[in-house]
């Protein structure tokens, strides 16, 4: 018998609801925003979302159940560097899984 790893993927409707939620609360919301536009850095890090109104970076991390980039050594280390760099430069840094987006857990924090 062959086993197949399943990964949790959010549906597009949940992502759209998340983006609508951000836009309903804040004016300056940027998607796929380069961190070097927020603060000085030579690194080419990109944020999934940047909310300028509250100086917050929001990351949606996938692959927790399938061995994705965010859970493997190098990818995980780069994620930590990105979050530490952002926080060092005064940004709030939020991270959510796709399931947390589906469950609207972001409403508790943002």
DSSP file (Angstrom, degrees, kcal/mol; ACC not computed):
  #  RESIDUE AA STRUCTURE BP1 BP2  ACC     N-H-->O    O-->H-N    N-H-->O    O-->H-N    TCO  KAPPA ALPHA  PHI   PSI    X-CA   Y-CA   Z-CA
    1    1 A X              0   0    0      0, 0.0     2,-0.5     0, 0.0     0, 0.0   0.000 360.0 360.0 360.0 134.9    0.0    0.0    0.0
    2    2 A X        -     0   0    0      2,-0.0     2,-0.4     0, 0.0     0, 0.0  -0.835 360.0-148.3-100.4 133.2    1.3    3.4   -0.9
    3    3 A X        -     0   0    0     -2,-0.5     2,-0.5     2,-0.0     0, 0.0  -0.814   6.9-155.0-100.8 140.4    0.8    6.3    1.5
    4    4 A X        -     0   0    0     -2,-0.4     2,-0.3     0, 0.0    -2,-0.0  -0.956  15.5-128.7-116.4 129.3    0.4    9.8    0.2
    5    5 A X        -     0   0    0     -2,-0.5     2,-0.4    61,-0.1    61,-0.1  -0.602  23.5-151.4 -74.8 132.3    1.2   12.9    2.3
    6    6 A X        -     0   0    0     -2,-0.3     2,-0.4    59,-0.2    -1,-0.0  -0.841   6.4-158.7-103.1 142.0   -1.6   15.4    2.3
    7    7 A X        -     0   0    0     -2,-0.4     2,-0.6    59,-0.1    55,-0.0  -0.932  20.8-118.5-119.8 148.1   -1.0   19.0    2.8
    8    8 A X        -     0   0    0     -2,-0.4     2,-0.5     0, 0.0    55,-0.4  -0.727  32.9-177.3 -87.0 120.6   -3.5   21.5    4.0
    9    9 A X        -     0   0    0     -2,-0.6     2,-0.1    89,-0.1    53,-0.0  -0.969  22.3-129.8-118.7 132.1   -4.2   24.2    1.5
   10   10 A X        -     0   0    0     -2,-0.5     2,-0.2     1,-0.1    89,-0.1  -0.431  28.4-114.1 -73.2 152.8   -6.5   27.1    2.2
   11   11 A X    >>  -     0   0    0     87,-0.1     4,-1.6     1,-0.1     3,-0.6  -0.524  22.9-113.2 -85.3 160.5   -9.2   27.8   -0.4
   12   12 A X  H 3> S+     0   0    0      1,-0.2     4,-2.5     2,-0.2     5,-0.2   0.814 115.1  61.8 -63.2 -30.5   -9.2   31.0   -2.4
   13   13 A X  H 3> S+     0   0    0      2,-0.2     4,-2.4     1,-0.2    -1,-0.2   0.896 103.0  50.1 -63.6 -39.2  -12.3   32.2   -0.7
   14   14 A X  H <> S+     0   0    0     -3,-0.6     4,-2.2     2,-0.2    -1,-0.2   0.909 111.3  48.6 -65.2 -41.9  -10.6   32.2    2.7
   15   15 A X  H  X S+     0   0    0     -4,-1.6     4,-2.5     2,-0.2    -2,-0.2   0.918 111.8  49.5 -62.5 -43.1   -7.6   34.2    1.3
   16   16 A X  H  X S+     0   0    0     -4,-2.5     4,-2.5     1,-0.2    -2,-0.2   0.906 110.2  50.2 -64.1 -41.5  -10.0   36.6   -0.3
   17   17 A X  H  X S+     0   0    0     -4,-2.4     4,-2.3     2,-0.2    -1,-0.2   0.889 110.0  51.8 -62.9 -38.9  -11.9   37.0    3.0
   18   18 A X  H  X S+     0   0    0     -4,-2.2     4,-2.3     2,-0.2    -2,-0.2   0.937 111.4  46.0 -62.2 -47.5   -8.6   37.6    4.8
   19   19 A X  H  X S+     0   0    0     -4,-2.5     4,-2.5     1,-0.2    -2,-0.2   0.893 112.5  50.6 -64.2 -39.9   -7.6   40.3    2.3
   20   20 A X  H  X S+     0   0    0     -4,-2.5     4,-1.7     2,-0.2    -1,-0.2   0.882 108.4  53.5 -64.7 -37.7  -11.1   41.9    2.5
   21   21 A X  H  X S+     0   0    0     -4,-2.3     4,-1.1     2,-0.2    -2,-0.2   0.944 110.3  46.5 -60.6 -48.5  -10.8   41.9    6.3
   22   22 A X  H >X S+     0   0    0     -4,-2.3     4,-2.5     1,-0.2     3,-0.7   0.930 113.6  48.3 -59.6 -45.7   -7.4   43.7    6.2
   23   23 A X  H 3< S+     0   0    0     -4,-2.5    -1,-0.2     1,-0.2    -2,-0.2   0.748 106.8  57.1 -70.0 -23.0   -8.8   46.3    3.7
   24   24 A X  H 3< S+     0   0    0     -4,-1.7    -1,-0.2    -3,-0.2    -2,-0.2   0.750 117.9  32.8 -76.8 -22.6  -11.9   46.9    5.8
   25   25 A X  H << S+     0   0    0     -4,-1.1     2,-0.3    -3,-0.7    -2,-0.2   0.730 121.5  39.0-102.4 -27.7   -9.7   47.8    8.8
   26   26 A X     <  -     0   0    0     -4,-2.5     3,-0.2    -5,-0.2    -1,-0.1  -0.893  53.7-153.8-131.9 154.9   -6.7   49.5    7.2
   27   27 A X  S    S+     0   0    0     -2,-0.3     2,-1.1     1,-0.2    -1,-0.1   0.877  86.8  53.4 -91.7 -46.1   -5.9   51.8    4.3
   28   28 A X        +     0   0    0      2,-0.0    24,-2.1    23,-0.0    25,-0.6  -0.710  66.4 152.8-102.2  86.7   -2.3   51.0    3.4
   29   29 A X  E     -A   51   0A   0     -2,-1.1     2,-0.4    22,-0.2    22,-0.2  -0.962  20.6-169.0-116.9 126.7   -2.2   47.2    2.8
   30   30 A X  E     -A   50   0A   0     20,-2.9    20,-2.6    -2,-0.5     2,-0.4  -0.944   9.1-149.9-120.6 136.8    0.5   45.8    0.5
   31   31 A X  E    S+A   49   0A   0     -2,-0.4    18,-0.3     1,-0.2    17,-0.1  -0.844  80.2   5.3-104.8 141.1    0.7   42.3   -0.8
   32   32 A X  E    S+     0   0A   0     16,-2.5     2,-0.4    -2,-0.4    -1,-0.2   0.939  88.9 179.4  54.3  52.4    4.1   40.7   -1.7
   33   33 A X  E     -A   47   0A   0     14,-1.4    14,-3.6    -3,-0.4     2,-0.3  -0.697  28.8-123.2 -93.4 133.8    6.0   43.7   -0.3
   34   34 A X  E >   -A   46   0A   0     -2,-0.4     3,-1.6    12,-0.2     4,-0.3  -0.580  12.5-141.6 -75.6 131.7    9.8   43.9   -0.3
   35   35 A X  G >> S+     0   0    0     10,-2.5     4,-2.2    -2,-0.3     3,-1.9   0.798  97.2  69.1 -66.1 -28.4   11.2   44.4    3.2
   36   36 A X  G 34 S+     0   0    0      9,-0.5    -1,-0.3     1,-0.3     5,-0.2   0.584  94.0  59.2 -69.7  -5.6   13.9   46.7    1.9
   37   37 A X  G <4 S+     0   0    0     -3,-1.6    -1,-0.3     3,-0.1    -2,-0.2   0.575 109.3  43.8 -89.0 -13.2   11.1   49.2    1.2
   38   38 A X  T <4 S-     0   0    0     -3,-1.9     2,-0.3     1,-0.4    -2,-0.2   0.837 131.4  -7.3 -95.7 -43.8   10.1   49.2    4.9
   39   39 A X  S  < S-     0   0    0     -4,-2.2    -1,-0.4     2,-0.0     2,-0.4  -0.957  87.7 -77.4-150.1 163.8   13.6   49.4    6.4
   40   40 A X        +     0   0    0     -2,-0.3     2,-0.3    -3,-0.1    -4,-0.1  -0.498  63.8 138.8 -72.7 122.8   17.2   49.3    5.3
   41   41 A X        -     0   0    0     -2,-0.4    -2,-0.0    -5,-0.2    -3,-0.0  -0.961  49.3-146.1-158.7 146.4   18.4   45.8    4.5
   42   42 A X  S    S+     0   0    0     -2,-0.3     2,-0.1     2,-0.0    -1,-0.1   0.609  75.4 100.4 -86.5 -13.8   20.6   44.2    1.9
   43   43 A X  S    S-     0   0    0      1,-0.1     2,-0.3    -3,-0.0    -7,-0.2  -0.420  73.8-135.7 -72.8 148.2   18.5   41.0    2.1
   44   44 A X        +     0   0    0     -2,-0.1     2,-0.1    -9,-0.1    -1,-0.1  -0.283  46.0 156.4 -98.9  45.8   15.8   40.5   -0.6
   45   45 A X        -     0   0    0     -2,-0.3   -10,-2.5   -11,-0.0    -9,-0.5  -0.437  26.1-156.6 -74.5 147.3   13.1   39.3    1.8
   46   46 A X  E     -A   34   0A   0    -12,-0.2     2,-0.4   -11,-0.1   -12,-0.2  -0.978   5.9-143.1-125.4 138.6    9.5   39.7    0.8
   47   47 A X  E     -A   33   0A   0    -14,-3.6   -14,-1.4    -2,-0.4   -15,-0.2  -0.800  12.9-138.9 -97.1 140.4    6.5   39.9    3.1
   48   48 A X  E    S+     0   0A   0     -2,-0.4   -16,-2.5    10,-0.3     2,-0.3   0.940  92.0   2.0 -59.8 -45.1    3.2   38.2    2.2
   49   49 A X  E     -AB  31  58A   0      9,-1.7     9,-2.7   -18,-0.3     2,-0.4  -0.998  62.6-166.0-142.3 143.7    1.4   41.3    3.5
   50   50 A X  E     -AB  30  57A   0    -20,-2.6   -20,-2.9    -2,-0.3     2,-0.8  -0.992   5.7-162.3-128.8 124.9    2.6   44.6    5.0
   51   51 A X  E > > -AB  29  56A   0      5,-3.1     5,-2.0    -2,-0.4     3,-0.8  -0.882   4.5-172.9-107.8 101.2    0.1   46.8    6.8
   52   52 A X  G > 5S+     0   0    0    -24,-2.1     3,-1.0    -2,-0.8    -1,-0.2   0.842  77.2  68.2 -64.0 -35.5    1.7   50.2    7.0
   53   53 A X  G 3 5S+     0   0    0    -25,-0.6    -1,-0.2     1,-0.3   -24,-0.1   0.834 119.2  20.9 -54.6 -35.8   -1.0   51.7    9.2
   54   54 A X  G < 5S-     0   0    0     -3,-0.8    38,-0.3     2,-0.1    -1,-0.3   0.177 106.0-119.4-119.9  14.6    0.1   49.5   12.1
   55   55 A X  T < 5 +     0   0    0     -3,-1.0    37,-2.3    -4,-0.4     2,-0.4   0.912  63.5 148.8  46.3  55.5    3.7   48.7   10.9
   56   56 A X  E   < -Bc  51  92A   0     -5,-2.0    -5,-3.1    35,-0.2     2,-0.4  -0.950  41.2-152.5-127.0 139.5    2.9   45.0   10.7
   57   57 A X  E     -Bc  50  93A   0     35,-2.9    37,-3.0    -2,-0.4     2,-0.5  -0.894  13.4-162.5-105.1 136.9    4.2   42.1    8.6
   58   58 A X  E     -Bc  49  94A   0     -9,-2.7    -9,-1.7    -2,-0.4     2,-0.4  -0.984   5.3-171.6-125.1 125.9    1.9   39.2    8.0
   59   59 A X  E     - c   0  95A   0     35,-2.8    37,-2.4    -2,-0.5     2,-0.6  -0.934  12.8-156.0-116.0 138.4    3.2   35.8    6.8
   60   60 A X  E     - c   0  96A   0     -2,-0.4     2,-0.5    35,-0.2    37,-0.2  -0.957  19.1-162.2-112.2 112.3    1.0   32.8    5.8
   61   61 A X  E     - c   0  97A   0     35,-2.9    37,-0.6    -2,-0.6     3,-0.2  -0.822  10.1-179.2-102.4 128.2    3.2   29.7    6.1
   62   62 A X        +     0   0    0     -2,-0.5     8,-0.5    35,-0.2     9,-0.1  -0.538  50.6  60.2-110.8-179.6    2.2   26.5    4.4
   63   63 A X     >> +     0   0    0    -55,-0.4     5,-2.4    -2,-0.2     4,-0.7   0.621  53.4 135.4  79.6  15.1    3.7   23.0    4.3
   64   64 A X  T  45S+     0   0    0      1,-0.2     3,-0.2    -3,-0.2    -2,-0.1   0.846  82.1  34.9 -63.0 -31.6    3.6   22.2    8.0
   65   65 A X  T  45S+     0   0    0      1,-0.1    -1,-0.2   -57,-0.1   -59,-0.2   0.446 120.2  47.7-102.7  -2.5    2.2   18.7    7.2
   66   66 A X  T  45S-     0   0    0     -3,-0.5    -2,-0.2   -61,-0.1    -1,-0.1   0.287 112.8-101.3-123.1  10.7    4.1   18.0    4.0
   67   67 A X  T  <5 +     0   0    0     -4,-0.7    -3,-0.2    -3,-0.2    -4,-0.1   0.851  62.2 175.0  73.5  33.2    7.7   18.9    4.8
   68   68 A X    >>< -     0   0    0     -5,-2.4     3,-2.0     1,-0.1     4,-0.8  -0.037  47.6 -87.6 -69.3 175.1    7.4   22.3    3.0
   69   69 A X  G >4 S+     0   0    0      1,-0.3     3,-0.6     2,-0.2     7,-0.2   0.804 122.9  60.4 -54.9 -36.2   10.0   25.0    2.9
   70   70 A X  G 34 S+     0   0    0     -8,-0.5    -1,-0.3     1,-0.2    -7,-0.1   0.641 109.9  41.9 -71.6 -12.3    8.8   26.7    6.1
   71   71 A X  G <4 S+     0   0    0     -3,-2.0    -1,-0.2    -8,-0.2     2,-0.2   0.501  96.2  88.5-112.6  -6.3    9.5   23.5    8.1
   72   72 A X  S <X S-     0   0    0     -4,-0.8     4,-3.3    -3,-0.6     5,-0.3  -0.589  89.2-100.0 -93.6 158.6   12.8   22.4    6.7
   73   73 A X  H  > S+     0   0    0      1,-0.2     4,-2.4    -2,-0.2     5,-0.2   0.853 115.1  35.8 -42.4 -63.8   16.2   23.5    8.0
   74   74 A X  H  > S+     0   0    0      1,-0.2     4,-2.2     2,-0.2    -1,-0.2   0.909 121.1  46.2 -65.2 -44.2   17.2   26.2    5.5
   75   75 A X  H  > S+     0   0    0      2,-0.2     4,-2.1     1,-0.2    -1,-0.2   0.895 113.6  49.2 -65.2 -40.6   13.8   27.6    4.9
   76   76 A X  H  X S+     0   0    0     -4,-3.3     4,-2.2     2,-0.2    -2,-0.2   0.917 110.6  50.6 -65.2 -42.7   13.0   27.7    8.6
   77   77 A X  H  X S+     0   0    0     -4,-2.4     4,-2.2    -5,-0.3    -2,-0.2   0.899 110.4  49.5 -62.2 -41.1   16.3   29.5    9.4
   78   78 A X  H  X S+     0   0    0     -4,-2.2     4,-2.5     2,-0.2    -1,-0.2   0.888 108.9  52.8 -65.7 -38.5   15.5   32.1    6.7
   79   79 A X  H  X S+     0   0    0     -4,-2.1     4,-2.6     2,-0.2    -2,-0.2   0.904 109.4  49.1 -62.1 -41.1   12.1   32.6    8.1
   80   80 A X  H  X S+     0   0    0     -4,-2.2     4,-2.7     2,-0.2     5,-0.2   0.905 110.4  50.5 -65.5 -40.8   13.6   33.2   11.6
   81   81 A X  H  X S+     0   0    0     -4,-2.2     4,-2.6     2,-0.2    -2,-0.2   0.925 111.5  49.0 -61.3 -44.2   16.1   35.7   10.1
   82   82 A X  H  X S+     0   0    0     -4,-2.5     4,-2.3     2,-0.2    -2,-0.2   0.936 113.7  44.8 -62.3 -47.1   13.3   37.5    8.4
   83   83 A X  H  X S+     0   0    0     -4,-2.6     4,-2.5     1,-0.2     5,-0.2   0.902 114.8  48.3 -67.1 -39.6   11.1   37.7   11.5
   84   84 A X  H  X S+     0   0    0     -4,-2.7     4,-2.6     2,-0.2    -1,-0.2   0.915 112.0  49.5 -64.9 -42.4   14.0   38.8   13.7
   85   85 A X  H  X S+     0   0    0     -4,-2.6     4,-1.5    -5,-0.2    -2,-0.2   0.915 112.5  47.8 -62.4 -44.0   15.1   41.4   11.2
   86   86 A X  H  <>S+     0   0    0     -4,-2.3     5,-2.5    -5,-0.2    -2,-0.2   0.931 114.4  45.2 -63.6 -46.4   11.6   42.8   11.0
   87   87 A X  H ><5S+     0   0    0     -4,-2.5     3,-1.7     1,-0.2    -2,-0.2   0.878 108.8  56.2 -67.5 -37.0   11.1   42.9   14.8
   88   88 A X  H 3<5S+     0   0    0     -4,-2.6    -1,-0.2     1,-0.3    -2,-0.2   0.847 107.1  51.5 -60.0 -33.8   14.5   44.4   15.3
   89   89 A X  T 3<5S-     0   0    0     -4,-1.5    -1,-0.3    -5,-0.2    -2,-0.2   0.177 128.7 -96.3 -92.7  17.0   13.5   47.3   13.0
   90   90 A X  T < 5S+     0   0    0     -3,-1.7     2,-0.3     1,-0.3    -3,-0.2   0.529  78.1 134.9  90.0   7.4   10.2   47.9   14.9
   91   91 A X      < -     0   0    0     -5,-2.5     2,-0.3    -6,-0.2    -1,-0.3  -0.657  54.3-126.6 -89.1 144.1    7.7   45.9   12.9
   92   92 A X  E     -c   56   0A   0    -37,-2.3   -35,-2.9   -38,-0.3     2,-0.5  -0.654  27.9-152.3 -77.0 147.5    5.1   43.6   14.5
   93   93 A X  E     -c   57   0A   0     -2,-0.3     2,-0.4   -37,-0.2   -35,-0.2  -0.957  14.5-177.1-133.1 114.6    5.3   40.2   12.9
   94   94 A X  E     -c   58   0A   0    -37,-3.0   -35,-2.8    -2,-0.5     2,-0.4  -0.896   3.4-169.1-112.5 139.9    2.4   37.8   12.6
   95   95 A X  E     +c   59   0A   0     -2,-0.4     2,-0.3   -37,-0.2   -35,-0.2  -0.993   7.6 176.3-129.5 136.6    2.5   34.3   11.2
   96   96 A X  E     -c   60   0A   0    -37,-2.4   -35,-2.9    -2,-0.4     2,-0.2  -0.969  23.8-131.5-135.1 150.6   -0.5   32.1   10.3
   97   97 A X  E  >  -c   61   0A   0     -2,-0.3     4,-1.6   -37,-0.2   -35,-0.2  -0.503  37.1-105.5 -87.1 168.3   -0.9   28.7    8.8
   98   98 A X  H  > S+     0   0    0    -37,-0.6     4,-2.4   -90,-0.2     5,-0.2   0.887 123.1  54.2 -61.8 -38.1   -3.5   28.2    6.0
   99   99 A X  H  > S+     0   0    0      1,-0.2     4,-2.4     2,-0.2    -1,-0.2   0.901 105.3  52.7 -63.2 -40.3   -5.8   26.4    8.5
  100  100 A X  H  4>S+     0   0    0      2,-0.2     5,-2.6     1,-0.2     6,-0.5   0.847 108.6  51.0 -64.2 -32.9   -5.6   29.4   10.8
  101  101 A X  H ><5S+     0   0    0     -4,-1.6     3,-1.3     3,-0.2    -2,-0.2   0.928 110.1  49.1 -67.1 -45.5   -6.6   31.6    7.8
  102  102 A X  H 3<5S+     0   0    0     -4,-2.4    -2,-0.2     1,-0.3    -1,-0.2   0.883 112.6  48.1 -59.3 -38.2   -9.5   29.3    7.1
  103  103 A X  T 3<5S-     0   0    0     -4,-2.4    -1,-0.3    -5,-0.2    -2,-0.2   0.427 109.8-125.8 -83.2   0.5  -10.5   29.5   10.8
  104  104 A X  T X 5 +     0   0    0     -3,-1.3     3,-1.4    -4,-0.2     4,-0.2   0.822  56.0 152.8  57.8  35.0  -10.2   33.4   10.8
  105  105 A X  G > < +     0   0    0     -5,-2.6     3,-1.7     1,-0.3     4,-0.4   0.758  57.9  75.2 -65.1 -24.0   -7.8   33.2   13.7
  106  106 A X  G >> S+     0   0    0     -6,-0.5     4,-2.7     1,-0.3     3,-1.2   0.756  78.4  74.1 -59.6 -25.1   -6.2   36.5   12.5
  107  107 A X  G <4 S+     0   0    0     -3,-1.4    -1,-0.3     1,-0.3    -2,-0.2   0.743  90.8  57.8 -64.1 -21.3   -9.3   38.4   13.8
  108  108 A X  G <4 S+     0   0    0     -3,-1.7    -1,-0.3    -4,-0.2    -2,-0.2   0.768 120.4  24.2 -74.6 -26.3   -8.0   37.8   17.4
  109  109 A X  T <4        0   0    0     -3,-1.2    -2,-0.2    -4,-0.4    -3,-0.1   0.742 360.0 360.0-115.2 -31.4   -4.7   39.5   16.7
  110  110 A X     <        0   0    0     -4,-2.7    -3,-0.2   -54,-0.0    -2,-0.1   0.412 360.0 360.0-111.5 360.0   -4.9   42.0   13.8
